[in-house]
């Protein structure tokens, strides 16, 4: 495999850019999961409350 790059030096993506993108993606994903877990718990509590109430 060749060590030569066909991409200009200014167009290359550095590790810092990848880390920022990865960090932003993981932060969004964890927020998404947290919201889903909270909504599921609230939904289950609501179903449980309605079941006991009726």
C-alpha positions in Angstrom: 0.0 0.0 0.0 1.2 3.5 -0.8 1.9 6.1 1.8 1.0 8.9 -0.7 -2.2 10.9 -0.1 -4.3 12.4 -2.9 -6.1 14.7 -0.5 -4.8 18.2 0.0 -3.3 18.9 3.4 -6.0 21.5 4.2 -8.8 19.0 3.4 -7.7 16.2 5.7 -9.7 15.4 8.8 -7.6 15.5 11.9 -8.0 13.3 15.0 -9.4 16.3 16.9 -12.2 16.8 14.4 -13.1 13.1 14.6 -13.0 13.3 18.4 -15.3 16.3 18.5 -17.7 14.6 16.0 -17.7 11.4 18.0 -18.2 13.2 21.3 -21.1 15.2 19.9 -22.7 12.0 18.5 -22.3 10.1 21.8 -23.7 13.0 23.7 -26.8 13.1 21.5 -27.2 9.3 21.7 -27.0 9.2 25.5 -29.5 12.1 25.7 -31.8 10.2 23.3 -31.5 7.0 25.4 -32.1 8.9 28.7 -35.2 10.5 27.3 -36.5 7.2 26.1 -35.9 5.5 29.4 -37.6 8.2 31.3 -40.6 8.2 29.0 -40.8 4.4 29.3 -40.7 4.6 33.1 -43.4 7.3 33.1 -45.6 5.2 30.7 -45.2 2.1 32.8 -46.0 4.0 36.0 -49.1 5.5 34.3 -50.3 2.1 33.2 -49.6 0.7 36.7 -51.5 3.6 38.3 -54.5 3.2 36.0 -54.5 -0.6 36.6 -54.5 -0.2 40.4 -57.0 2.6 40.2 -59.5 0.7 38.1 
